Amino acid sequence: MIRWCFAALHLLALGIGLGAVIARGIALRGAPARGALRAAFTADGFWGVAAVLWLATGVFRAFGGIEKGTSYYLHNAFFHAKIGLFVLILFLEAGPMMTLIRWRVALRKGMEPDTRAAGRISNVSFVEAAIVIAMVLLATALARGYGTIGGGS
């Protein structure tokens, strides 16, 4: 039962995260008005929730002894690539995260945020969405035993 729950949470995070990062990208196209900023902040919050869910459930599934076993994952090239893409998302997300925090603070203080970076964050959001899709492709290959290092499938 626990395997099913963690797998379901991991997959639900996919839907939440992919939808959220695309919504954030759409909200920040062009020069966003206050309503678009609120939509971007909401989407960004869901994107963060998804990242925490992915990380928590993924670590537990890979290293908590409830799935195929740690050795299986550590000896699989697709797993390494999937983790590499997740790290790439974390790296790409550093700038948007800091900028969106500054915008939230500015709005709370009653100031108008400098939204010149909105287009860049929108572009990064769509790149991150594409990376999430690539991670899904790697995950499905991994789940079917492909990518074993050392002569496996």
C-alpha positions, 0 to 999 in steps of 0.5 A: 500500500505504501508503494502505491501511495508514494507512486501516486503522490509522485505522479500527482506532483507531475500534474501539479508541477507541469500545469503550474510551470506552464501557467506561470510561463503564460502569466508572465508573458509580456508586461504582466499586470497586477492580476497576472502577477497574482496568477504567476505567484499562485502558479509558482507556489504550486510549482514549489509544492510539486518540487517538494513532493517530487523530491520527498517521494522520489528520494523515499522511493529510490532509497527507502527500500520500497521500490526496486532497491537502491542498487537498481537506481544507482546502476541505471543511466536513465536514473542518473539522467533523470536526476541530472535534469532535476538538478538542472531545473533547480539550477534554472529555477534559482533566478526566477525564485529570487526575482519572484520573491523580490516582486512579492516583497515589493507588492507587500510594501505597496511598491510596484515591482520591476517586472522587466525580467518577466519575459525571461522567467516565462521562457525559463518556465517553458524550458523547465516544462520541456525538461519535466516532459523529458524526465517523464520519458526517462522515468518510463524507460527506467521503470521498464528496466532500460538503462541498466549500467553494466550490460542490462536491458 
